[in-house]
Each structure stands twice: as structure tokens, then as C-alpha cells.
Amino acid sequence: MQTNRPKLLATHCALAAILGLGMTQVSAQAKDEAAGYPAKPITFLVPYAAGGPTDLVARQLAHGLNKLWGQPVVVDNRTGASGIVALTALARAPADGYTLGVMVSPVTAIAPLTQPNFPYDVTKDFTAVSDVVDYALVLLAGPQTKARTLKELVDFAKANPNAVTYGSSGVGGTNHLAGELFSRSAGVPMLHVPYKGNAPALNDVMAGQISFVFAQTDSAIGLAKSDKVTALGITSATRNPALPNVPTMEESGFRGVDVGGWTGVMGPAKLPPGVLKKLEEGIAAVKQTPEFRDKMVSLGFVITATSSQAFGQRIQKERDFWKAKITEAKIPLQ
């Protein structure tokens, strides 16, 4: 059977033209969606109270976007239910880019594993926009341990059974999980004492009521310079420039405590591609400003730079990471 080559070639050319036209129309539509954006104030939903590390990042980012776009960016703190209150408000918001969430990995990666009947599939029910910063945890020891290194803290725990206690912001929080992983890596039992927030746990460490706590870098930097606590280790893969004398957990011989988290921006599901691109570009521009960079570095945060797609993949990987950690270490979450 002989093929009609001219006719076939013409068909291929027609299909290519149609596909090309389709791509052009999609590109034009994306530009139209973003042409007037933002035309009114934007709201950042934050799952934690004002003054905390997530709130600080959100407000600094809001300030930068306000300067860039000339539109107010309002921070709305929606606390409660391990972030579910803020996620619910975000899920119900119109997918127009005017309501966004400044979320953290404990809300999107850990809460789905620890909260019964967690109502969302974070990777499907929301749009990943951009990660902003990474953070690590610093082990701060109280005065009663008299430890100046992680080894000394572990030696004290071995010599004084059941005497070493650690606080956290609550069961299933990042600092609770870090404490459990450290205890298992050290091979010695340590008693977990959950609090309603990290601030009261830090107060009790300084008062000598509990032995240590894992705190985010922004909280740990100032405290480490005082004589009330001693910074013994950091959970990042490398030392933090803001705490250059604090060794990593692995440096000190304790593996498997390489935990931390991220703060990033998410939107409702099906955010229009043009608006998403405008948000990606705007956030990336703010992250490059000296004002934003200097503030984040002073708080011990590491500024990140990934695409929306890569951020979405990271959210999924983070959940898989914590699921494996919790399962392998048999961490009790009840």
C-alpha cells in the first residue's frame, strides 16, 4: 500500500500549527490572568501566633511584596488544630491569588501523620507557590545539666537514669520528634515533657526545670549568647553562620537527628498559571533584596530558591521523610 507522502506531510504541518496556536493561546491566557495582578490587597494566612518565627518570615515577605507591587499584604494569624484552622481558611478561599498561606513543614508534613482524620491531601488540595526559607533546630541545655557538649549531656543521662528531660511545643511537633531521635541516637532514655508552645518550654529550661529543648534558630541565637542556656548542637547538615561555634549533631557523633523544616507560600487549589508565575517572580525578587536577606540571615534562616513545581515535590518528599523517621524510630505520638 503506497503512502500519500505530500498529504501526510500536510496533515503533520496542520497538526503542528494547531498545537503551536494552542500553546500561544495558553501563554496569552496566562499573561492576561497576571496582567492586572495584584489589583487589591493580598492576605497571608499564618497558622501560628504573631511574634513567632513563621509570623516573622510572613511579615518580612509581606513588607517586601508591598514595596515591590504597591499593594498592601496583610498578615492574618489563624491559629489552632495544628494548622488545620489556617489550612481550612485557605482551602475555602477563591483561587485568585489574593488569599495565600505562609505555611511550614510541620503543618503540611507532620500534622497529616499525627492528626486523626486530617481533612486534606496537601499536595492535591493546595497549590505550592514557593518555599522561602529553611530552618534548623538548636539543642539548648539548661543549667542543671552542667553540660558543655552533647557527649557530656549524654554521659549525664547515663549516670543519672530518668533525670534528663526535654520540653517541646507539643506531641508530634518538630522539636518533640528531634528529642526522640536524639534520645534513640544516644541510646539512653530521656523523658519528654510537652508544653502548649515552645515559649514556656524555653522558660523552664532557663529556670532549670527541664534539661533541654530543641529551639528554632531565631529563638536560639539570642539565648545562646546568654549564660542561662548552652547551645550544644544544631540539626542542620552544616554549621549555621549565625551560630558558627555550635557543632552539628552528626559532628558530635549523633546521626539520624538531621531534622529541620521550611517556611513557604501556598495557595488554594487550581491557582491560575499566570497568577502563580507572577507570585513566583515576586517572591523570588523579594528574597534577593538585601533587606530581606539580612533579616533572614540574622535569624539563622537559610533562604531557598526553587520553582513552584519543585516546591510541590518537596512537600511530598517531606511527608515521606517524616513518615519513615516516625516509623523507624517507633516514636509515640499519643
N, C-alpha and C positions, 0 to 999 in steps of 0.2 A: 504494500500500500504506500503510495507516494505522498509525502507531506507537502502541503502548500506553504512553503517557507515564507514568501512575502506576506501571506495572510497571517501566519503565526507571528511573524515579527511585528506586524502592525498591531496585533492583539496585545503583545507584550508591551509595546510602547504606550498603548492606550491605558493599560493597567498601571504602568509606571506613572503616567501623567495623573491618573486618578488618585494614586497613593500620594504623589507629591502634592497635589492640591489639598488632599486631606490633612497632610502634615502642616501645610501652610495655614489652613483654616484653624487647626488646633493651636498653632503658635499665635495666630492673630487673636483667637479667643482668650488665650492666657494673658496676652498683653492688654486686652480690653478689660479683663477682670481686675487687673492690677493698676489700670490707668489712673483711677481716682483714689486708690487706697494709699494711706488711710484718710478718710474724709471726715472722721469724727473720733472722739476719744476711744482708746483701747483699754480693756480691763485685764489685769493679770490676776488670776485666782491663785492663791498660795495656800497650801494645806496646813501651814503651821502659823503660830502666833507672830505678831510683829516683834522685831528685835532679834529673832533667831537667824541662823546662817542662811536659810532659804529665803527669808524675807529680805535680808541684806543684799543678796545677789539680785533678787527681783527688783528691788528699788534702784539699785545702781544701773541695771539694764533698762528699766523704765525711764530713768533720767537721760540715759544716752539716746534712746529712741525718740524721746520728746525733743531733744536738741536736733536730732537728725531730720525728723519728719514734721516738727512743728505742731504735733498733736499731743494732748495730754495722754499719759499712760498711767492709769490708776491701779494701785495695788489693793486687792480685796482679800483679806485673810479669812479663809473659810476652814476653820479647824474642826477636828472631830473624826472619830471612827477610823483612825489610821489612814487618813487621807481620803476616805470614801465620800465625805461631805463635799470636798472640793472637786473630786472626780465626777460626782453626780451633777454638780452645777455646770461643769464643763461639758459633760455629755449632753445636757439638755439645751445648751446654748446654740444659737444659729451658727452654721458653718460659714461665717463670712469674714473671719479674721479679727473681729472686734472683741471677742472674749477668748482668752488664751489661758493656759495653766502653766505656772512655773512649778514643775514637779521634780521629785527626787527619786532615786532608785529604791529606797525602802517602800515608797508608796506603790510603785509600778512592778517591782520585782519580788519584794519580800511579803508585802501585805496579801497578795493573791495566794501565797503559800501558807500563811498563818491565820487568815480570817475565814471562818466558815462561811460558805455561800457568798464568796466575794462576787459582786454583781457584774463585773466587767471583764472582757478579754482585752487587755490594754493594747495589744498590738492590732486589734481589729476595730475597737470602738473609739479610737482616737487617732489623730494624725500626729506623727512625730515631726516636729518642726526643726529643732536644732538643740544639740547639747550646748552647754555654756561653760561649765567648769567641772573639774573633778576635785574630790576632797579625800583626805585620808584621816585616820583616827590616831590619836596620840594617847599612849598609856600614861596616866598621871597617878603617881603613888602618893599616899598620904604620909604624914609624919610618923605614925606609929610603927610603920614597917622598917624605917631607917635604911631602906634600900636605896642604893645609888646606881644599880644596874639591874637589868632583868634577871640575871643569874642570882643576884643577892635576894631579889624578891621571891624567886622560886625556891632558893635554899631556905628562906624564912618559912615559906609554906610547908616545905617538907619537914622542917624541925618543929613546926607548930601546927599539927593537924587541926583542920577546921577553923583555924584562926584567920585565914586570908579570905576576905570578902570583896566583892566588886559590885558597883552600882551600875544602873543603866536607866534609860528613859522609859523602859517597859519591856515586857516579854516580847520577843520577836524583833526588837529593834536592832539596828546595825551594831550598836555598842554591846548589846546583850550577846549577839552571835559572836562578835570578836572576843568577848570574855570567855565564852565556852570553847572557842577554837584555841585560845591561848592556854586555857587550863588543860586541854587534851594534848596539846603540843608539849607542854611542860611535864605531863604525866603526873599531875598532882591535883587533887580535888580543891576547888575554890567555890565558895558559896555565892550564888547570885542574889542580889537584893534589888528588886525592881522598884522604880520610883515613877511618879507622874511627871515625867520630864527630866531633862538632864541637869537643869539648874540645881534642884535640891540634892541630886546625887553629888554634884561638884561641891556643894556646901558641906556635905557630910564627909567627903574626902578631906577637905581642908581642915575640918574640925576633928579628924581622926576617928570618926565613927565607922567608916569602912576603909578598906585597904587601898583600893584603886578604882579608877573609872577610865573608860576609853572616851575621849572627847574629840570633837572635830577640831581641825587646826585653828580655826578662827577663835575658838574659846581657849584652846591650849596655849597659844602664843603668849598672851599676856600673863596667864597663870604660871607658865614655865619660868618666867623671869622673876617671880616672887619666891619667897622662902617657905611658902605654905604647901607646895607640892613639888614633886620632882618628875620631870618628863623622862621616862625610861626607854621608850621605843615608839616607832611610828609604823603604821601598817602598809605604807606605800612600798613600791619596789625599789625606790631610790630615796635618798635623804631629801628633805624639803629645804629649799633655800632660806625660808623664814626660820627654820629650826636646824641649822647646819650641824649642831653638836649632838643631835638626837639620832641614834642609830636605828636602822630598820629592824623589824622583828627578826628577819632572816639573818641579818648581820650578827645578831646576838645569839643565833643558834636555834631560833624557834620558827619552824616552817609551817606553812598552811594558814598563817594569820594575815595573808596578803589581801585584806579586805578594805573596802572604802566605798565610794559611791560617786554619783554625778548629780548635778542640777541642770535641768534643761527645760525647753519650752515645748508644749504640746497644744494641739487644738482639737476641736470636735472632729468627728469622723467626716471624711469627704470634704476637706478644706479645698477650695478651688486651686488648681495648679498655679495660676497667676499670682494669687494672694500668697500662696506658700512660697513661691520664688521670691516675692518682694520681702517677705518676712525673713527668709534665709539670708538674703543680701543685707538687709538692715541690721540683723543681729550680728552678722559677720563684721560689718563695718564698725559697730559699737565695740566689739571685742578687740579691735585693732587700735582703739583710741588710747592714748597714754593715761587719761583719767581713769578709764575702766581697768586697764591692765595694772596700773599701780595699786589701785584699791584691792583688786583680787589677790595680787601677789602679797600685799601686806597682811592679808587674812590667811595666807597659806594655801590658797586655791591654785589649781593649775588650769589655765584656760585651754579649752579644747577647740578643735576645728574639724567638723565632719559635715557631710551632706545630710539632708533630711532622710534619705534612704538609708545611709549608714547608721544614723541615729536610731532609726526604727529597728534595724538588725541588732544594734547594741542592746536595746531594751529586751529583746527576746533572749539574747545570749546571757544577759544579766540574770534573768529569771532562771534559766537553766543552770547557771553557775551556783546560785544560792540554793536551788533545789538539791544539787549534788552535795554541796557543803553540809546542809542540814541533815541529809540522809546519811552521808558517810560518817559524820561525827555524832549521829544519833542525838541531836540537840532537842531537848524537851521544849515544846512551845505552848504547853498548857500550864 
